[in-house]
Amino acid sequence: MRLQSAAGVSVQVNANGSIRRIDHGDVVVNLFLGSEVEGGPANIYLRRHGTTIESTPLLGPMSPAAFAIDEGGLSARGEWRGIRFAVALVLAKDAPAWFWHVRLENAGASSVTVDLVHAQDVALANYGLVRMNEYYVSQYVDFTPLAHAARRTVLAVRQNLAMGGRNPWAVVGALGRGASFTTDALALHGLATRAGDAPVALGLPTLPGRRQHEHGMAVLQDEPVELAPGAVVERGFFVRLEADHPAASSAADLAFVDRTLALPEASPPRRADAPHATPVATLFAGRRLDALDLDDAELETLFGDERHSLERSDDGTTLSFFADAQRHVVTRAKELRVRRPHGQVMRTGDGLVPDEASLTTTAWMDGVFHSLVNAGARRHQSLPVDGPVVPRALSRAGPAGLHRGRWKLATPRHAVGVRDDAEWMPVDLPPRGRARRGFRVGGDGAPRARPHVGRARRGAGAVLDLEPRRARRRRRRRSRARACRARRRWHRRARRARHRRRPALPGRLLPH
């Protein structure tokens, strides 16, 4: 569903209640597109404070809400941990701005302290440039916290890389009072999302502040509020856009905040009793299958006792090692400790220089076994067998994802071994040994995906066989030659059959 305002703001909403894309003219606001499978990075989180801080997203397939999406906007309502909530997205008519209105009600028998966290990934760039290199675009985004008299902390966001001679700009604030902020997805998610856990910063009382990495994100925490039993509070957030902001962000930009809060849409909307529907559950919104760390005895069983160049953590956990002269093995423990996910690039053939007939493919440790498949030596010849654009730390969905168990989403595998191929070690369901499956990609001169199963019920596995261009041409020529020979044989048989059916001609009459 596409929501459009008279001020030129366009918001595309997925059926699962997540935000797919936000545009203002020729500029796209969000850095990554949300999907119908697992939503997107943009979200609003409801948090409940106690001995620990619990949280849940209010948008997308992981939300406990039911959604209603129509031309009037997006609305969601539901209940979580005794807190009833209602969310409404409202686009302003007279300014390029939108508002998230959130109504919270304590349906329990005791007081509870809650707050909201708004996360919006930011690009403020042309769509083609964003899709070509999200990291490059993100590094030019400047985040400046400003102190407002009534709303406390607001975030001014400016794209320093000119887009057609303009510098798009935005300001993000709370309809209550902004308590803390952070400016990058790494600060919000950490490395926890890669393992399928909740973003790490949601478990902290306040957000960690400014951080400039590769995934620009305006994250703002609303001030916590204590709700007595039956109490109701209205909270929310706003975003205001400017097509061009030549100067750097400064305190003078607080005037945009005042103008935005003066709009009629800044007031809580009248909530119509429209029918709401729960989105269809997907594999990426359900329970996950957690892989277990391999101990030294299991590593010795899988790779032998001649391991060398061991890398261990301070607590003695094995992180990586070499099993022979060329085989490098990385364990799950290391995958969950480093910022860059582990992958292996494989190429067909054995030439030492780039070849237009070669194929390259990338296999990732978390189970995507054919990503960024390239034909030839030029990047623009990429085949449509591509991995997800969203970084592996933020997204768990991929077109070539490898799933385990009863169609549950698996976390990073026990270990992966790489040389001229990539091999994932089996995934164990607790208790150990009840289901063991491994997977191998590559080897023998051509990228090839083939599952190998041990001590497990044999199931259907995906096979993706990519052959070099020259071999493909030879195969097609042989196929055409066989088809031509078959057609000639068919014509010969048809001529013989017609000759046998032809009636005998009378003999020639000779004169006497």
C-alpha positions as CSV (number, residue, x, y, z in Angstrom):
1,M,0.0,0.0,0.0
2,R,1.3,3.5,-0.9
3,L,0.4,6.5,1.2
4,Q,0.8,9.8,-0.4
5,S,0.7,13.4,1.0
6,A,0.0,16.7,-0.8
7,A,3.5,17.8,0.4
8,G,5.2,15.2,-1.7
9,V,6.0,12.5,0.9
10,S,5.3,8.9,-0.2
11,V,5.3,5.9,2.2
12,Q,5.1,2.3,1.0
13,V,3.8,0.0,3.7
14,N,4.1,-3.8,3.5
15,A,1.2,-6.1,4.3
16,N,3.0,-7.2,7.5
17,G,2.8,-3.7,8.9
18,S,6.4,-2.7,8.2
19,I,7.8,0.2,6.3
20,R,9.1,-0.7,2.8
21,R,10.2,2.7,1.5
22,I,9.8,6.4,2.2
23,D,10.3,9.0,-0.6
24,H,10.3,12.7,-0.8
25,G,10.6,13.8,-4.5
26,D,13.6,12.0,-6.0
27,V,15.2,11.3,-2.6
28,V,14.6,8.1,-0.6
29,V,14.7,8.5,3.1
30,N,15.5,4.9,4.4
31,L,18.8,3.2,3.7
32,F,17.3,-0.3,3.4
33,L,14.0,-1.5,1.9
34,G,11.6,-3.4,4.2
35,S,10.4,-6.7,2.8
36,E,7.2,-8.8,3.1
37,V,9.3,-11.6,4.6
38,E,10.9,-10.0,7.7
39,G,10.1,-6.3,7.6
40,G,12.9,-3.7,7.8
41,P,15.2,-1.8,10.1
42,A,12.7,1.1,10.6
43,N,10.6,0.3,13.7
44,I,9.2,1.5,17.0
45,Y,10.0,-0.5,20.1
46,L,7.9,-0.7,23.2
47,R,10.0,-1.3,26.4
48,R,8.9,-2.4,29.9
49,H,11.3,-1.6,32.7
50,G,11.8,-3.9,35.6
51,T,14.7,-5.9,37.0
52,T,15.5,-6.3,33.3
53,I,14.3,-4.3,30.3
54,E,12.0,-6.2,28.0
55,S,11.1,-5.0,24.5
56,T,9.0,-5.8,21.5
57,P,8.7,-4.2,18.0
58,L,5.4,-2.6,17.3
59,L,5.8,-2.8,13.4
60,G,6.4,-5.7,11.1
61,P,5.9,-9.5,11.4
62,M,7.5,-9.8,14.9
63,S,5.0,-7.3,16.4
64,P,2.2,-8.6,18.6
65,A,-0.2,-6.2,16.8
66,A,-2.9,-6.5,14.2
67,F,-2.8,-4.0,11.4
68,A,-5.1,-2.0,9.2
69,I,-3.7,-0.3,6.1
70,D,-5.7,1.9,3.8
71,E,-5.5,5.2,2.0
72,G,-5.9,7.0,5.3
73,G,-2.8,5.6,6.8
74,L,-1.4,2.7,8.9
75,S,-2.8,1.7,12.3
76,A,-1.9,-1.1,14.6
77,R,-3.3,-2.3,17.9
78,G,-2.5,-5.1,20.3
79,E,-1.4,-6.1,23.8
80,W,1.9,-7.1,25.2
81,R,2.9,-7.9,28.8
82,G,-0.3,-6.3,30.1
83,I,0.1,-3.1,28.1
84,R,-2.5,-2.3,25.4
85,F,-1.1,-0.2,22.6
86,A,-2.4,1.5,19.5
87,V,-0.1,3.0,16.8
88,A,-1.1,5.4,14.0
89,L,1.0,6.7,11.1
90,V,-0.2,10.1,9.9
91,L,1.2,12.1,7.0
92,A,1.1,15.9,7.2
93,K,-0.8,17.7,4.4
94,D,1.0,21.1,4.5
95,A,4.5,20.1,5.1
96,P,6.9,17.2,4.2
97,A,6.5,15.5,7.6
98,W,4.9,12.5,9.3
99,F,3.9,11.5,12.8
100,W,3.9,8.2,14.7
101,H,1.1,8.5,17.4
102,V,1.3,5.8,20.1
103,R,-1.3,5.3,22.8
104,L,-0.4,3.1,25.8
105,E,-2.7,1.7,28.4
106,N,-1.8,-0.3,31.5
107,A,-4.2,-3.2,31.5
108,G,-2.5,-4.9,34.5
109,A,-3.1,-4.7,38.2
110,S,0.2,-3.0,39.2
111,S,2.1,0.1,38.1
112,V,4.6,-0.3,35.3
113,T,7.3,1.9,33.8
114,V,7.4,2.0,30.0
115,D,9.1,3.9,27.2
116,L,9.4,4.0,23.4
117,V,12.4,3.8,21.1
118,H,12.1,5.0,17.5
119,A,14.6,3.7,14.9
120,Q,14.8,5.0,11.3
121,D,17.6,4.1,9.0
122,V,18.6,7.2,7.0
123,A,19.9,7.6,3.4
124,L,18.5,10.9,2.1
125,A,19.9,10.1,-1.3
126,N,18.8,9.2,-4.8
127,Y,17.5,5.6,-5.0
128,G,20.0,4.4,-7.6
129,L,23.0,5.6,-5.5
130,V,21.6,4.0,-2.3
131,R,21.1,0.6,-4.0
132,M,24.5,0.7,-5.6
133,N,26.4,1.2,-2.3
134,E,24.6,1.7,1.0
135,Y,27.8,2.0,3.0
136,Y,29.1,4.8,0.8
137,V,25.9,6.8,1.2
138,S,25.7,6.2,4.9
139,Q,29.2,7.6,5.6
140,Y,28.2,11.0,4.2
141,V,25.2,11.4,6.6
142,D,25.8,13.8,9.5
143,F,23.9,13.4,12.7
144,T,23.7,16.5,15.1
145,P,21.8,16.3,18.4
146,L,20.0,19.5,19.2
147,A,18.5,20.6,22.6
148,H,14.9,21.8,22.3
149,A,13.2,23.6,25.2
150,A,10.1,21.4,25.3
151,R,11.1,18.2,23.5
152,R,14.7,18.0,24.8
153,T,16.9,15.9,22.5
154,V,16.1,16.0,18.7
155,L,18.3,14.7,16.0
156,A,19.1,16.8,12.9
157,V,20.2,14.6,9.9
158,R,21.9,16.1,6.8
159,Q,23.2,14.4,3.7
160,N,26.5,16.0,3.1
161,L,26.9,14.4,-0.4
162,A,25.0,16.8,-2.7
163,M,22.1,15.2,-4.6
164,G,21.6,17.1,-7.8
165,G,23.1,20.2,-6.2
166,R,20.9,19.9,-3.0
167,N,21.7,18.6,0.5
168,P,18.6,16.8,1.8
169,W,17.9,17.3,5.5
170,A,15.6,15.9,8.2
171,V,14.9,16.3,11.9
172,V,13.6,13.5,14.2
173,G,12.0,14.2,17.5
174,A,9.7,12.8,20.2
175,L,6.2,14.0,20.8
176,G,7.0,13.6,24.5
177,R,10.6,14.3,25.6
178,G,13.7,12.8,23.9
179,A,15.8,11.1,26.6
180,S,18.7,9.7,24.7
181,F,19.8,8.8,21.2
182,T,22.2,6.9,19.0
183,T,23.2,7.3,15.3
184,D,24.1,4.0,13.9
185,A,22.6,0.5,13.6
186,L,25.7,-1.0,15.1
187,A,25.1,0.9,18.3
188,L,21.5,-0.3,18.4
189,H,21.8,-3.9,17.3
190,G,25.4,-4.7,18.2
191,L,26.2,-8.3,17.1
192,A,23.1,-9.7,18.8
193,T,20.8,-9.5,15.8
194,R,23.1,-11.8,13.8
195,A,22.5,-14.6,16.4
196,G,18.7,-13.9,16.3
197,D,18.6,-12.0,19.6
198,A,17.0,-8.7,20.4
199,P,19.0,-5.5,19.6
200,V,21.6,-5.1,22.4
201,A,20.9,-1.4,23.1
202,L,17.2,-2.1,23.9
203,G,18.4,-3.8,27.1
204,L,20.1,-0.6,28.3
205,P,18.5,2.2,30.3
206,T,19.7,4.8,27.9
207,L,21.0,4.7,24.3
208,P,24.8,4.9,23.8
209,G,25.0,8.2,22.0
210,R,26.7,9.3,18.8
211,R,28.4,6.6,16.7
212,Q,29.4,6.8,13.0
213,H,29.8,3.5,11.4
214,E,28.3,2.1,8.1
215,H,24.6,1.9,8.8
216,G,23.3,5.4,9.5
217,M,20.2,5.2,11.8
218,A,18.4,7.9,13.8
219,V,17.5,6.2,17.0
220,L,15.7,8.2,19.7
221,Q,14.4,7.2,23.1
222,D,11.3,8.8,24.5
223,E,11.3,9.7,28.2
224,P,10.1,6.7,30.4
225,V,6.7,7.1,32.0
226,E,5.1,5.2,34.9
227,L,1.6,4.0,34.3
228,A,-0.8,3.2,37.1
229,P,-3.3,0.4,36.6
230,G,-5.8,1.6,34.0
231,A,-3.8,4.8,33.1
232,V,-3.5,5.9,29.5
233,V,-0.7,8.0,27.9
234,E,-0.2,9.4,24.4
235,R,3.3,9.4,23.1
236,G,5.0,9.3,19.6
237,F,7.6,10.7,17.3
238,F,7.8,13.0,14.3
239,V,10.1,13.4,11.2
240,R,10.4,16.6,9.2
241,L,12.1,16.8,5.8
242,E,13.7,19.6,3.9
243,A,14.6,19.2,0.2
244,D,17.7,21.4,0.5
245,H,19.6,22.5,3.6
246,P,22.8,24.3,2.4
247,A,24.2,25.0,5.8
248,A,25.3,22.6,8.4
249,S,22.8,21.7,11.2
250,S,22.7,24.1,14.1
251,A,20.5,25.4,16.9
252,A,18.7,27.7,14.3
253,D,17.1,24.5,12.9
254,L,15.0,24.2,16.1
255,A,12.6,26.5,14.3
256,F,11.6,23.5,12.0
257,V,10.7,21.6,15.2
258,D,8.3,24.3,16.3
259,R,6.7,24.6,12.9
260,T,6.3,20.8,12.7
261,L,4.7,20.6,16.1
262,A,2.3,23.4,15.2
263,L,0.8,21.3,12.4
264,P,-2.7,19.8,13.0
265,E,-1.5,16.3,12.5
266,A,0.7,16.6,15.6
267,S,-2.3,16.1,17.8
268,P,-3.4,12.4,18.4
269,P,-5.8,11.4,15.6
270,R,-9.4,10.2,16.2
271,R,-9.1,6.4,16.0
272,A,-11.6,4.8,13.7
273,D,-12.8,1.3,14.6
274,A,-11.5,-0.2,11.4
275,P,-11.0,-4.0,11.1
276,H,-7.5,-5.1,11.9
277,A,-5.8,-8.3,10.7
278,T,-2.8,-10.2,12.0
279,P,-0.1,-10.6,9.4
280,V,0.7,-14.0,8.0
281,A,3.6,-15.6,9.9
282,T,6.8,-16.3,8.0
283,L,9.8,-18.4,8.7
284,F,11.8,-15.3,9.7
285,A,9.2,-14.3,12.3
286,G,8.9,-17.6,14.0
287,R,11.0,-19.6,16.4
288,R,14.6,-20.1,15.4
289,L,16.8,-23.1,15.5
290,D,19.9,-22.3,17.6
291,A,23.1,-24.0,16.7
292,L,25.4,-25.2,19.5
293,D,29.1,-24.4,19.9
294,L,31.5,-27.3,19.2
295,D,33.8,-28.3,21.9
296,D,37.4,-29.4,21.3
297,A,36.5,-33.1,21.2
298,E,33.9,-32.5,18.5
299,L,36.3,-30.4,16.5
300,E,38.9,-33.2,16.7
301,T,36.3,-35.7,15.5
302,L,35.4,-33.5,12.5
303,F,38.8,-32.2,11.5
304,G,41.3,-34.6,13.1
305,D,44.0,-34.0,15.7
306,E,46.5,-32.3,13.3
307,R,45.0,-28.8,13.7
308,H,47.5,-25.9,13.8
309,S,47.6,-22.1,14.1
310,L,44.8,-22.2,16.6
311,E,43.1,-18.9,17.5
312,R,41.6,-18.9,21.0
313,S,39.7,-16.3,23.0
314,D,40.7,-15.2,26.5
315,D,38.5,-17.8,28.1
316,G,40.0,-20.6,26.0
317,T,37.2,-20.9,23.4
318,T,38.5,-22.1,20.0
319,L,37.8,-19.4,17.3
320,S,39.6,-20.6,14.2
321,F,42.4,-22.9,13.0
322,F,43.9,-24.6,10.0
323,A,43.0,-28.3,9.5
324,D,45.6,-28.9,6.8
325,A,47.8,-26.8,4.5
326,Q,44.9,-24.9,2.9
327,R,41.8,-25.5,4.9
328,H,40.8,-22.7,7.2
329,V,38.0,-23.4,9.8
330,V,36.1,-20.7,11.6
331,T,33.8,-21.5,14.5
332,R,30.4,-20.1,15.5
333,A,32.0,-18.4,18.5
334,K,34.2,-16.2,16.2
335,E,31.4,-15.4,13.8
336,L,29.4,-13.9,16.6
337,R,32.3,-11.8,17.9
338,V,33.5,-10.0,14.8
339,R,31.8,-7.1,12.9
340,R,32.4,-8.5,9.4
341,P,30.6,-11.8,8.7
342,H,32.7,-14.6,7.3
343,G,32.4,-15.5,3.7
344,Q,34.3,-17.3,0.9
345,V,34.7,-16.1,-2.7
346,M,35.0,-18.9,-5.2
347,R,35.8,-18.8,-8.9
348,T,35.5,-21.3,-11.8
349,G,38.6,-22.3,-13.6
350,D,42.3,-22.2,-12.6
351,G,43.5,-19.1,-14.5
352,L,45.7,-16.5,-12.8
353,V,44.1,-13.5,-14.6
354,P,40.4,-12.4,-14.9
355,D,38.5,-14.3,-17.6
356,E,35.2,-13.3,-19.2
357,A,34.2,-17.0,-19.2
358,S,34.6,-17.4,-15.4
359,L,32.0,-17.2,-12.7
360,T,32.5,-16.1,-9.1
361,T,30.2,-16.6,-6.2
362,T,30.2,-15.8,-2.4
363,A,29.2,-18.2,0.3
364,W,28.4,-16.7,3.8
365,M,28.8,-18.6,7.0
366,D,25.2,-17.9,8.1
367,G,23.9,-20.2,5.3
368,V,23.6,-18.1,2.2
369,F,25.5,-20.3,-0.2
370,H,25.2,-18.3,-3.5
371,S,25.4,-14.6,-3.2
372,L,26.8,-11.9,-5.6
373,V,27.2,-14.3,-8.5
374,N,29.2,-12.6,-11.2
375,A,29.8,-13.6,-14.8
376,G,33.1,-12.5,-16.2
377,A,35.5,-9.9,-14.8
378,R,33.0,-6.9,-14.6
379,R,30.7,-6.3,-11.7
380,H,27.8,-5.1,-13.8
381,Q,27.5,-8.6,-15.3
382,S,26.0,-9.9,-12.0
383,L,23.5,-12.7,-12.5
384,P,20.0,-12.5,-10.8
385,V,21.2,-15.0,-8.2
386,D,22.0,-12.4,-5.7
387,G,22.1,-12.2,-1.9
388,P,20.2,-9.7,0.3
389,V,21.3,-6.1,0.2
390,V,20.7,-5.5,3.9
391,P,23.9,-6.3,5.9
392,R,24.1,-9.7,7.3
393,A,24.0,-8.2,10.8
394,L,20.6,-6.7,10.2
395,S,18.8,-9.2,8.0
396,R,18.2,-12.9,8.3
397,A,16.4,-13.4,5.0
398,G,18.1,-14.4,1.8
399,P,17.0,-16.0,-1.5
400,A,19.5,-18.8,-1.0
401,G,19.1,-19.2,2.8
402,L,19.7,-22.7,4.2
403,H,17.1,-23.7,6.8
404,R,17.2,-26.5,9.4
405,G,14.9,-28.5,11.5
406,R,11.1,-28.2,11.0
407,W,11.5,-25.2,8.7
408,K,12.9,-22.9,11.4
409,L,15.4,-20.1,10.8
410,A,18.8,-21.2,11.8
411,T,21.4,-19.0,13.6
412,P,25.1,-19.1,12.4
413,R,26.4,-22.6,11.9
414,H,28.8,-24.5,14.2
415,A,31.7,-24.0,11.9
416,V,32.6,-23.4,8.3
417,G,35.7,-24.7,6.5
418,V,37.0,-23.0,3.4
419,R,39.7,-23.7,0.8
420,D,38.5,-24.0,-2.9
421,D,35.1,-24.7,-1.5
422,A,33.0,-23.8,1.6
423,E,31.6,-26.5,3.9
424,W,29.2,-25.9,6.8
425,M,29.4,-28.3,9.7
426,P,26.2,-30.0,10.8
427,V,23.5,-28.3,12.8
428,D,22.6,-30.2,16.0
429,L,19.2,-30.1,17.7
430,P,19.5,-30.5,21.5
431,P,20.2,-33.2,22.6
432,R,23.2,-33.4,20.4
433,G,23.3,-35.9,17.6
434,R,19.6,-36.2,16.9
435,A,19.8,-34.4,13.6
436,R,23.1,-33.8,11.8
437,R,23.3,-32.1,8.4
438,G,26.2,-30.4,6.6
439,F,26.4,-28.5,3.4
440,R,29.2,-27.9,0.9
441,V,29.6,-25.4,-1.9
442,G,32.2,-25.4,-4.7
443,G,35.2,-27.6,-5.5
444,D,36.1,-29.4,-8.7
445,G,36.5,-26.2,-10.7
446,A,32.8,-25.1,-10.6
447,P,30.6,-23.5,-8.0
448,R,28.1,-26.1,-6.9
449,A,25.8,-26.4,-3.9
450,R,25.2,-30.0,-2.7
451,P,23.9,-31.1,0.7
452,H,25.5,-34.1,2.4
453,V,23.6,-35.8,5.2
454,G,24.8,-38.1,8.0
455,R,22.8,-39.9,10.7
456,A,19.7,-38.0,9.6
457,R,16.5,-38.6,7.7
458,R,17.3,-37.8,4.1
459,G,15.4,-34.9,2.8
460,A,15.2,-32.9,-0.4
461,G,18.0,-30.4,-0.8
462,A,18.4,-27.5,-3.2
463,V,21.0,-27.9,-5.9
464,L,22.3,-24.9,-7.8
465,D,24.8,-25.8,-10.5
466,L,26.5,-22.9,-12.3
467,E,28.7,-23.8,-15.3
468,P,31.2,-21.6,-17.2
469,R,30.0,-19.7,-20.3
470,R,32.1,-21.8,-22.7
471,A,30.9,-25.1,-21.3
472,R,27.3,-23.8,-21.5
473,R,27.8,-22.9,-25.2
474,R,29.3,-26.3,-26.0
475,R,26.4,-28.0,-24.3
476,R,23.9,-25.9,-26.3
477,R,25.7,-26.7,-29.6
478,R,25.6,-30.4,-28.8
479,S,21.9,-30.2,-27.9
480,R,21.1,-28.4,-31.1
481,A,23.1,-31.0,-33.1
482,R,21.3,-33.9,-31.4
483,A,18.0,-32.2,-32.2
484,C,19.0,-31.8,-35.9
485,R,20.0,-35.5,-36.1
486,A,16.7,-36.5,-34.6
487,R,14.7,-34.4,-37.1
488,R,16.6,-35.9,-40.0
489,R,15.9,-39.4,-38.7
490,W,12.2,-38.6,-38.4
491,H,12.0,-37.3,-42.0
492,R,13.8,-40.4,-43.3
493,R,11.3,-42.6,-41.5
494,A,8.4,-40.5,-42.8
495,R,9.6,-40.8,-46.4
496,R,9.9,-44.6,-46.1
497,A,6.4,-44.9,-44.6
498,R,4.9,-42.8,-47.4
499,H,6.7,-44.9,-50.0
500,R,5.3,-48.2,-48.5
501,R,1.8,-46.8,-48.5
502,R,1.9,-45.6,-52.2
503,P,-0.3,-47.8,-54.5
504,A,1.5,-49.9,-57.3
505,L,1.5,-48.1,-60.8
506,P,0.1,-50.0,-63.8
507,G,2.7,-51.4,-66.3
508,R,3.4,-49.4,-69.4
509,L,1.4,-50.5,-72.5
510,L,3.7,-51.3,-75.4
511,P,2.3,-51.3,-79.0
512,H,1.8,-54.7,-80.7
